[in-house]
Amino acid sequence: MRIVGLFLAATCVSAQSIGSRIDQILLRSPAAQQAFWGIRIVNLETGATVYSKNQDHFFIPASNTKLFSTALALTRLGPDHRFRTSITAPALPDEQGRVGSLRFVGGGDPNLSGRAIPYEYNAPRENPLRHVEMFAQKLFEKGLRFVDGDIIGDDSAYAHEPYPEGWALDDPTYEYGAPVSSLFLNDGMFRLVLRPAEFGVPPQIECTPVVDGMVIHNLAVTGAETKLTYTRLPGTSELTIAGAIAKEQEALLGVEQPALIAAQALRDELLKRGVRISGTARVEHFPAPGVALLTYDSHPLIEDLRIINKDSQNLHAEIVLLEVSRARLGVGSREASLIEMKEFLKEIGIADRQYNLLDGSGLSRQTLLTPMTIIKLLLYMYGTKHRDDWISTLPVGGKDGTLAKRFARAASAAKVRAKTGSISHVNALSGYAGKYAFSILVNNSNLQAGPVRRVMDQIALTLAK
C-alpha cells in the first residue's frame, strides 16, 4: 500500500508540475491572452488528467478534423484497402481496334499524380499526368485504334457533392479547396507560374499541367512590388489575376471540373499515340455497363493516410470519408459517410452532443469539436491494433509534414507526433508527446499564426521532456 501511495503521490506531483509550467507559458504569452484556448492533456499510462482548460467547450478545429476521418477510414477499411480506377467500353475492341466510346471510371484513387509514395517529406514530384500517359499507352498496346464516340469521365462512385457545407466561397480557387470527386488528377489542382516582364506590362503565365477550358484574365502588371489576387467563382472556369508583380510567383490553384479534365487528358494522350477519336471529352455522374479494358489499383490506404495527416491534404481527407460509406454501404455520399462516422464515434464512447462534423478535412467553419472529444479519439486509437499505423500517419516534430519547421530544433521535438490545424483565426495541435495525449484548440485569435503556434509548441515540448 505504501508503494501505491508513493506512486500516486509522484503522479500528482508530476501533474501539478506540468500544469504549473503550462499556466506559466500561457501567462507569459500575449498570444494566449486575447484568444480563446481549449486544452486537455491525459497521461497515456494511467489515464489521469494532467491539465484541462475549457475542455468541454466547442471550437472550430480546422484540420484536426482529419484525425476523425483518417481514424474512421483506418478502422473501417483497414490499412491495405485500395481504390480501383478502370477504363471501360461498351464491348471489347473489334478486329480493327475499334470501340464505340471509352469510359474513364474513377474509383476515388487520391494519388493519380506525380507524388512520391511511400511518403517522403519534400520529395520532388514527377510528371503529374504520368498515370494517364500509362493508361493511354497500355490501351494502345492492347490494340485500341479507333473510338467512335466520346471519352467519358465517370465520377459516379461518389455522389456529385463537390463542396461540403461550411466551406468559404473562395476556398475552391486554391488547391486546398479543390472540388471533391471520385475522378481527379494531380490533387485536382494546377501550378500557375507568373514571371514579370517590362514595367507596366502583364506578366508571362505558365500552367502545369495545362488545363483545357480554363480562361485566364491576366489583369496583373509588372511593378515595383508583388501583391497579387486570384479570383474564381465556384461553378466557373474563369480565373482573374489582378495586382502587381516584381518577382516570379507560383500559386497552386484548384480546377472546377476534375472529372472532365481527366477525360480530356486521356483523350489527348490517346490522340498523341495515333488513336482516332470522333467524339469529345465529357462527364457523366451516373454509372453505365461496360467491359473493362484496363484496371489500376492504388497504393494501400495507409500510404494515403500518411499524406493526409502529415501534409494536411484536404481533398484526400474528403475522399477517405466518402470511401468508407461507399465500401460499407454501397453509397459514397457525405450524408452516408457522416452516418458511418456517427456510429463509429458512438462505439468509442463519444456522444452526438460532443461534436458537429460536416466534412472530413476541417475546411468547414461549421464543424465543431471539443478538446475532450479529440482526446477520447486519441486514447481509443492508441489502444487499438492499428496503433503503430495510426501514429505513423502523424507529423513528427521538427522532422516532416506540417511540423517539419517547428519546435526550433529542440532535442525532444521528435517525441511529438501531432496533427496541426489552421484557418483564419483558428489554430490547433493534437496528438501525442512522450507519455501524454494532448489537444490544444485556439479560436478567435487575431494574431498571425506564428506566435500562437510557438505557445502550442512550448506546451508540447513540456510534455515531451
RORO-968807 format. One record per residue (C-alpha): x, y, z; residue number from 1. Coordinates in Angstrom, 1 decimal. Layout:
SITE       x       y       z    n
SITE       X       Y       Z  NUM
...
END
This chain:
SITE       x       y       z    n
SITE     0.0     0.0     0.0    1
SITE     2.9     2.3     0.8    2
SITE     4.3     1.7    -2.7    3
SITE     1.0     2.5    -4.3    4
SITE     0.7     5.7    -2.2    5
SITE     4.2     6.8    -3.2    6
SITE     3.3     6.1    -6.9    7
SITE     0.1     8.2    -6.7    8
SITE     1.9    11.0    -4.9    9
SITE     4.6    11.1    -7.6   10
SITE     1.9    11.1   -10.3   11
SITE     0.1    14.0    -8.6   12
SITE     3.4    16.0    -8.2   13
SITE     4.2    15.4   -11.9   14
SITE     0.8    16.5   -13.0   15
SITE     1.0    19.6   -10.8   16
SITE     4.5    20.4   -12.1   17
SITE     3.3    20.1   -15.7   18
SITE     0.2    22.1   -15.0   19
SITE     2.1    24.9   -13.4   20
SITE     4.5    25.1   -16.3   21
SITE     1.7    25.3   -18.8   22
SITE     0.0    28.0   -16.8   23
SITE     3.2    30.0   -16.8   24
SITE     3.6    29.5   -20.6   25
SITE     0.1    30.9   -21.1   26
SITE     0.5    33.8   -18.7   27
SITE     3.8    34.9   -20.3   28
SITE     2.5    35.0   -23.8   29
SITE     0.4    37.9   -25.3   30
SITE    -0.7    35.4   -27.9   31
SITE    -2.6    33.5   -25.2   32
SITE    -4.4    36.4   -23.6   33
SITE    -7.0    37.5   -26.2   34
SITE    -7.7    34.3   -28.0   35
SITE    -9.9    31.5   -26.7   36
SITE    -7.9    28.4   -25.7   37
SITE    -9.1    24.9   -25.1   38
SITE    -6.7    22.3   -23.7   39
SITE    -6.8    18.7   -22.4   40
SITE    -3.8    16.5   -21.6   41
SITE    -4.0    12.9   -20.4   42
SITE    -1.3    10.5   -19.2   43
SITE    -1.4     7.5   -21.6   44
SITE    -0.1     5.2   -18.9   45
SITE    -2.5     6.0   -16.2   46
SITE    -5.4     7.7   -17.9   47
SITE    -5.1    10.6   -15.4   48
SITE    -5.9    14.1   -16.5   49
SITE    -2.8    16.2   -16.3   50
SITE    -4.2    19.6   -17.4   51
SITE    -7.5    21.0   -18.7   52
SITE    -8.8    24.3   -19.8   53
SITE   -12.2    24.8   -21.5   54
SITE   -12.1    21.1   -22.4   55
SITE   -15.8    20.8   -22.9   56
SITE   -16.3    24.0   -25.0   57
SITE   -16.8    23.8   -28.7   58
SITE   -14.1    25.0   -31.1   59
SITE   -13.7    25.2   -34.8   60
SITE   -10.9    22.5   -35.1   61
SITE    -9.6    23.2   -38.6   62
SITE    -7.5    20.3   -39.8   63
SITE    -7.7    18.4   -36.5   64
SITE   -10.9    17.2   -38.2   65
SITE    -8.7    14.9   -40.2   66
SITE    -7.9    12.9   -37.1   67
SITE   -11.5    11.7   -37.3   68
SITE   -11.8    11.0   -41.0   69
SITE    -8.5     9.1   -41.0   70
SITE    -9.3     7.2   -37.8   71
SITE   -12.6     6.1   -39.3   72
SITE   -11.0     5.0   -42.6   73
SITE    -8.2     3.1   -40.9   74
SITE   -10.6     1.3   -38.5   75
SITE   -13.4     0.6   -41.0   76
SITE   -11.4    -0.1   -44.2   77
SITE    -8.1    -1.3   -42.8   78
SITE    -4.6    -0.2   -43.9   79
SITE    -4.5    -2.4   -47.0   80
SITE    -7.7    -1.1   -48.7   81
SITE    -7.2     0.0   -52.3   82
SITE    -9.0     2.3   -54.7   83
SITE    -9.7     0.9   -58.3   84
SITE    -9.6     3.0   -61.4   85
SITE   -10.9     1.4   -64.6   86
SITE   -11.3     2.3   -68.3   87
SITE   -14.3     0.6   -69.9   88
SITE   -16.0     0.4   -73.3   89
SITE   -19.4    -1.0   -74.4   90
SITE   -17.6    -4.0   -75.8   91
SITE   -14.1    -5.2   -76.5   92
SITE   -12.3    -3.6   -79.5   93
SITE   -13.2    -5.3   -82.8   94
SITE   -10.6    -6.6   -85.3   95
SITE    -9.7    -3.1   -86.3   96
SITE    -9.2    -2.0   -82.7   97
SITE   -12.5     0.0   -82.7   98
SITE   -14.8     0.8   -79.7   99
SITE   -17.9     2.8   -79.5  100
SITE   -16.8     5.0   -76.7  101
SITE   -14.4     5.0   -73.7  102
SITE   -15.4     5.5   -70.1  103
SITE   -12.7     6.7   -67.6  104
SITE   -14.2     5.4   -64.3  105
SITE   -12.9     7.0   -61.2  106
SITE   -12.7     4.9   -58.0  107
SITE   -11.5     7.6   -55.7  108
SITE    -7.8     7.0   -56.1  109
SITE    -6.3    10.1   -54.5  110
SITE    -2.9     9.7   -56.0  111
SITE    -3.2     9.8   -59.8  112
SITE    -0.5    12.3   -59.7  113
SITE     3.3    12.8   -59.6  114
SITE     3.5    12.4   -55.9  115
SITE     6.2    10.1   -54.4  116
SITE     4.9     7.1   -52.5  117
SITE     5.7     5.9   -49.8  118
SITE     5.6     9.4   -48.2  119
SITE     8.8    11.3   -48.0  120
SITE     8.9    14.9   -46.8  121
SITE     9.6    17.4   -49.6  122
SITE    10.2    14.6   -52.1  123
SITE    10.2    16.0   -55.7  124
SITE     7.1    15.4   -57.8  125
SITE     7.2    13.6   -61.1  126
SITE     5.1    14.2   -64.1  127
SITE     1.5    15.0   -62.9  128
SITE     0.0    13.1   -65.9  129
SITE     2.1    10.0   -65.6  130
SITE    -0.8     7.7   -64.8  131
SITE    -2.9     9.0   -67.7  132
SITE     0.1     8.5   -70.0  133
SITE     0.5     5.0   -68.7  134
SITE    -3.2     4.2   -69.2  135
SITE    -3.2     5.5   -72.8  136
SITE     0.0     3.6   -73.6  137
SITE    -1.5     0.3   -72.3  138
SITE    -4.7     0.8   -74.2  139
SITE    -2.7     1.4   -77.4  140
SITE    -0.6    -1.7   -76.7  141
SITE    -3.8    -3.7   -76.3  142
SITE    -4.8    -2.7   -79.8  143
SITE    -7.1     0.3   -79.4  144
SITE    -7.0     2.3   -82.6  145
SITE   -10.5     3.9   -83.0  146
SITE   -13.0     5.4   -80.6  147
SITE   -16.3     6.1   -82.5  148
SITE   -17.7     8.3   -79.7  149
SITE   -16.7    10.3   -76.6  150
SITE   -14.2     9.9   -73.8  151
SITE   -16.5    10.0   -70.7  152
SITE   -15.2    10.9   -67.3  153
SITE   -17.3     8.8   -64.9  154
SITE   -17.3    10.1   -61.3  155
SITE   -20.4     8.1   -60.2  156
SITE   -18.6     6.2   -57.4  157
SITE   -19.4     9.2   -55.1  158
SITE   -22.4    11.4   -55.1  159
SITE   -21.8    14.6   -57.0  160
SITE   -21.3    16.9   -54.0  161
SITE   -18.1    18.9   -54.8  162
SITE   -18.2    21.3   -51.8  163
SITE   -19.2    20.4   -48.2  164
SITE   -21.3    22.7   -46.2  165
SITE   -19.5    25.5   -44.5  166
SITE   -16.6    25.9   -46.9  167
SITE   -15.7    29.6   -47.7  168
SITE   -16.7    31.0   -51.1  169
SITE   -13.0    31.5   -52.1  170
SITE   -11.7    28.1   -50.9  171
SITE   -12.3    26.4   -54.4  172
SITE   -10.0    28.9   -56.0  173
SITE    -7.0    27.3   -54.4  174
SITE    -5.5    23.8   -54.2  175
SITE    -6.6    23.3   -50.6  176
SITE   -10.3    23.7   -51.7  177
SITE   -10.2    21.5   -54.8  178
SITE   -13.7    20.0   -55.5  179
SITE   -14.5    16.5   -54.3  180
SITE   -14.8    13.9   -57.0  181
SITE   -14.1    10.2   -57.4  182
SITE   -12.1    11.0   -60.6  183
SITE    -9.4    13.6   -60.5  184
SITE    -5.7    14.1   -61.4  185
SITE    -2.9    15.8   -59.6  186
SITE    -4.9    16.6   -56.5  187
SITE    -7.5    18.5   -58.5  188
SITE    -5.1    21.4   -59.0  189
SITE    -2.6    23.0   -61.3  190
SITE     0.5    25.0   -60.8  191
SITE     0.5    28.6   -62.1  192
SITE     3.8    30.4   -62.5  193
SITE     3.9    34.2   -63.2  194
SITE     7.1    35.8   -64.4  195
SITE     7.4    39.6   -64.5  196
SITE     8.0    41.3   -67.8  197
SITE     8.8    45.0   -68.5  198
SITE     7.5    47.6   -66.1  199
SITE     3.7    48.1   -66.6  200
SITE     3.4    45.0   -68.8  201
SITE     1.4    41.9   -67.8  202
SITE     3.5    39.0   -66.5  203
SITE     4.0    35.8   -68.5  204
SITE     1.9    32.9   -67.4  205
SITE     2.7    29.2   -67.4  206
SITE     0.3    26.4   -66.3  207
SITE     1.3    22.9   -65.3  208
SITE    -0.4    20.7   -66.3  209
SITE    -2.3    22.7   -69.0  210
SITE    -6.0    23.0   -68.1  211
SITE    -8.2    22.8   -71.2  212
SITE   -11.1    25.1   -71.0  213
SITE    -9.6    27.4   -68.3  214
SITE   -10.0    31.1   -69.2  215
SITE    -7.4    33.3   -67.5  216
SITE    -7.9    37.0   -67.4  217
SITE    -4.5    38.4   -66.7  218
SITE    -5.0    41.9   -65.3  219
SITE    -1.8    41.9   -63.3  220
SITE     1.1    44.2   -64.3  221
SITE     4.8    44.2   -63.6  222
SITE     5.6    46.7   -60.9  223
SITE     7.9    47.6   -58.0  224
SITE     6.3    45.2   -55.5  225
SITE     4.3    42.0   -55.5  226
SITE     0.7    41.9   -54.4  227
SITE    -1.5    39.5   -56.4  228
SITE    -5.1    38.3   -56.1  229
SITE    -6.7    35.2   -57.7  230
SITE   -10.4    35.1   -58.1  231
SITE   -12.6    32.3   -59.5  232
SITE   -16.2    31.9   -58.5  233
SITE   -17.3    28.2   -57.9  234
SITE   -19.0    26.8   -60.9  235
SITE   -16.9    28.7   -63.4  236
SITE   -13.6    28.1   -65.2  237
SITE   -12.7    31.8   -65.4  238
SITE    -9.7    32.8   -63.3  239
SITE    -8.9    36.5   -62.8  240
SITE    -5.4    37.5   -61.8  241
SITE    -5.0    41.1   -60.6  242
SITE    -2.4    43.3   -58.8  243
SITE     1.3    43.8   -59.3  244
SITE     4.3    41.5   -59.6  245
SITE     8.0    42.3   -59.1  246
SITE     9.5    38.8   -59.0  247
SITE     8.5    35.3   -60.1  248
SITE     5.5    33.9   -58.2  249
SITE     3.9    30.5   -58.0  250
SITE     0.4    29.5   -57.0  251
SITE    -1.4    26.2   -56.6  252
SITE    -5.0    26.6   -57.8  253
SITE    -8.0    24.3   -57.9  254
SITE    -9.8    23.2   -61.0  255
SITE   -13.6    23.3   -61.4  256
SITE   -14.4    20.1   -63.2  257
SITE   -11.8    17.4   -62.2  258
SITE   -13.6    14.5   -64.0  259
SITE   -13.8    16.4   -67.2  260
SITE   -10.1    17.4   -67.1  261
SITE    -9.2    13.7   -66.5  262
SITE   -11.3    12.7   -69.6  263
SITE    -9.7    15.5   -71.6  264
SITE    -6.2    14.4   -70.5  265
SITE    -6.9    10.7   -71.5  266
SITE    -8.3    11.9   -74.9  267
SITE    -5.2    14.0   -75.6  268
SITE    -2.8    11.1   -74.7  269
SITE    -4.6     8.7   -76.9  270
SITE    -4.5    11.2   -79.8  271
SITE    -0.8    11.6   -79.3  272
SITE    -0.4     7.8   -79.9  273
SITE    -2.4     7.9   -83.1  274
SITE    -5.8     6.7   -81.8  275
SITE    -8.6     8.3   -83.8  276
SITE   -11.4     9.7   -81.7  277
SITE   -14.5    11.0   -83.3  278
SITE   -16.1    12.5   -80.2  279
SITE   -15.1    14.9   -77.4  280
SITE   -14.5    14.6   -73.7  281
SITE   -17.4    14.9   -71.3  282
SITE   -18.6    13.9   -67.8  283
SITE   -21.4    11.6   -66.6  284
SITE   -22.3    11.5   -62.9  285
SITE   -24.1     8.1   -63.2  286
SITE   -22.7     4.6   -64.0  287
SITE   -23.1     2.6   -67.2  288
SITE   -22.4    -1.0   -68.0  289
SITE   -19.3    -1.9   -69.9  290
SITE   -16.3    -4.2   -70.4  291
SITE   -13.1    -3.3   -68.5  292
SITE   -10.2    -2.7   -70.9  293
SITE    -7.9    -1.7   -68.1  294
SITE    -7.9    -1.6   -64.3  295
SITE    -5.4     0.0   -61.9  296
SITE    -5.3    -0.4   -58.2  297
SITE    -4.0     2.3   -55.9  298
SITE    -1.3     2.1   -53.3  299
SITE    -2.6     0.8   -49.9  300
SITE    -4.8     3.1   -47.9  301
SITE    -2.2     3.6   -45.1  302
SITE     0.1     5.3   -47.6  303
SITE    -2.5     8.0   -48.3  304
SITE    -3.5     8.4   -44.6  305
SITE     0.1     9.4   -44.1  306
SITE    -0.2    12.0   -46.8  307
SITE    -3.5    13.3   -45.4  308
SITE    -2.2    13.8   -41.8  309
SITE     1.4    14.7   -42.5  310
SITE     0.7    17.2   -45.3  311
SITE    -2.8    18.1   -44.2  312
SITE    -4.3    17.2   -47.6  313
SITE    -7.9    18.3   -47.7  314
SITE    -9.2    16.7   -50.8  315
SITE    -7.8    13.3   -49.8  316
SITE    -9.4    13.6   -46.4  317
SITE   -12.8    14.1   -48.0  318
SITE   -12.2    11.1   -50.3  319
SITE   -11.4     8.7   -47.5  320
SITE   -14.5     9.8   -45.6  321
SITE   -16.7     9.1   -48.7  322
SITE   -14.9     5.8   -49.4  323
SITE   -16.0     4.4   -46.0  324
SITE   -19.7     4.6   -46.9  325
SITE   -19.1     3.5   -50.5  326
SITE   -17.3     0.4   -49.4  327
SITE   -19.6    -0.5   -46.5  328
SITE   -23.0     0.8   -47.7  329
SITE   -22.6     1.0   -51.4  330
SITE   -23.4     4.7   -51.3  331
SITE   -20.5     7.2   -51.5  332
SITE   -22.3    10.2   -50.2  333
SITE   -21.4    12.7   -47.5  334
SITE   -24.7    12.0   -45.6  335
SITE   -24.0     8.3   -45.6  336
SITE   -20.4     8.8   -44.6  337
SITE   -21.4    11.0   -41.6  338
SITE   -23.8     8.3   -40.5  339
SITE   -20.8     5.9   -40.5  340
SITE   -18.8     8.5   -38.5  341
SITE   -21.7     8.8   -36.0  342
SITE   -21.8     5.0   -35.5  343
SITE   -18.0     4.9   -35.1  344
SITE   -17.9     7.6   -32.5  345
SITE   -20.8     6.1   -30.6  346
SITE   -18.8     2.8   -30.4  347
SITE   -15.9     4.6   -28.8  348
SITE   -17.9     6.5   -26.3  349
SITE   -18.4     9.9   -28.0  350
SITE   -22.0    11.1   -27.9  351
SITE   -23.7    13.2   -30.6  352
SITE   -23.7    16.3   -28.4  353
SITE   -19.9    16.3   -28.2  354
SITE   -19.3    17.2   -31.9  355
SITE   -20.7    18.6   -35.1  356
SITE   -18.9    17.1   -38.0  357
SITE   -19.8    18.3   -41.5  358
SITE   -16.7    17.4   -43.6  359
SITE   -13.6    15.3   -43.5  360
SITE   -11.0    17.9   -43.9  361
SITE   -11.8    20.7   -41.4  362
SITE   -12.3    23.4   -44.0  363
SITE   -15.9    23.7   -42.9  364
SITE   -16.4    26.6   -40.5  365
SITE   -19.4    24.8   -39.1  366
SITE   -17.5    21.7   -37.9  367
SITE   -17.1    21.8   -34.1  368
SITE   -15.2    19.7   -31.7  369
SITE   -14.1    19.9   -28.1  370
SITE   -10.6    19.1   -26.7  371
SITE   -12.3    16.3   -24.6  372
SITE   -13.8    14.7   -27.8  373
SITE   -10.4    14.8   -29.6  374
SITE    -8.7    13.2   -26.5  375
SITE   -11.2    10.4   -26.5  376
SITE   -10.4     9.6   -30.1  377
SITE    -6.7     9.7   -29.5  378
SITE    -6.9     7.4   -26.5  379
SITE    -9.1     5.0   -28.4  380
SITE    -6.8     4.8   -31.4  381
SITE    -3.8     4.4   -29.1  382
SITE    -5.3     1.3   -27.7  383
SITE    -6.3    -0.5   -30.9  384
SITE    -4.4    -3.0   -33.1  385
SITE    -3.8    -0.1   -35.5  386
SITE    -1.8     2.0   -33.0  387
SITE     1.5     1.8   -34.9  388
SITE    -0.1     2.6   -38.3  389
SITE    -2.1     5.3   -36.8  390
SITE     0.8     7.1   -35.1  391
SITE     2.8     6.7   -38.3  392
SITE     0.3     9.0   -40.1  393
SITE     1.1    11.9   -37.8  394
SITE     3.7    14.6   -38.5  395
SITE     6.9    14.2   -36.5  396
SITE     8.1    17.3   -34.6  397
SITE    10.9    19.0   -36.4  398
SITE    11.1    16.2   -39.0  399
SITE     8.3    16.0   -41.5  400
SITE     4.9    17.2   -42.6  401
SITE     3.4    20.3   -41.2  402
SITE     5.7    20.1   -38.1  403
SITE     8.9    19.9   -40.1  404
SITE     9.8    23.5   -39.4  405
SITE     8.5    23.9   -35.9  406
SITE    10.0    23.4   -32.4  407
SITE    13.2    25.3   -33.3  408
SITE    15.2    22.1   -33.5  409
SITE    14.6    21.2   -29.9  410
SITE    16.1    17.8   -28.9  411
SITE    12.8    16.4   -27.7  412
SITE    10.8    17.6   -30.7  413
SITE    10.8    14.1   -32.4  414
SITE     8.8    12.8   -29.4  415
SITE     5.9    14.9   -30.6  416
SITE     3.6    13.2   -33.1  417
SITE     0.6    15.5   -33.7  418
SITE    -1.9    16.9   -36.2  419
SITE    -1.9    20.6   -36.9  420
SITE    -4.8    22.8   -37.9  421
SITE    -5.0    26.3   -39.3  422
SITE    -7.6    28.5   -40.9  423
SITE    -8.4    32.2   -40.4  424
SITE    -8.4    32.9   -36.6  425
SITE    -8.1    29.2   -35.8  426
SITE    -5.0    27.1   -34.8  427
SITE    -4.9    23.6   -33.4  428
SITE    -2.4    20.9   -32.4  429
SITE    -3.5    17.5   -31.1  430
SITE    -1.6    14.2   -30.8  431
SITE     1.0    12.6   -28.6  432
SITE     4.1    13.9   -26.8  433
SITE     6.1    11.5   -24.7  434
SITE     3.7     9.6   -22.5  435
SITE     0.8    12.0   -23.0  436
SITE    -2.1    12.6   -25.3  437
SITE    -2.9    16.2   -25.8  438
SITE    -5.3    18.5   -27.6  439
SITE    -4.9    22.3   -27.9  440
SITE    -7.5    24.3   -29.8  441
SITE    -7.3    28.0   -30.3  442
SITE   -10.2    30.1   -31.7  443
SITE   -10.8    33.9   -32.1  444
SITE    -7.2    34.7   -32.5  445
SITE    -6.5    38.0   -34.2  446
SITE    -2.7    37.5   -34.4  447
SITE    -0.5    35.9   -37.0  448
SITE    -0.3    32.2   -36.6  449
SITE     3.4    32.2   -35.6  450
SITE     3.1    33.5   -32.0  451
SITE     0.1    31.1   -31.3  452
SITE     2.0    28.1   -32.7  453
SITE     5.0    28.9   -30.6  454
SITE     2.9    28.8   -27.4  455
SITE     1.4    25.4   -28.6  456
SITE     4.9    24.1   -29.3  457
SITE     6.2    25.1   -25.9  458
SITE     3.3    23.2   -24.3  459
SITE     4.0    20.1   -26.4  460
SITE     7.8    20.2   -25.6  461
SITE     7.0    20.5   -21.9  462
SITE     5.1    17.1   -22.3  463
SITE     7.8    15.6   -24.5  464
SITE    10.6    16.3   -21.9  465
END
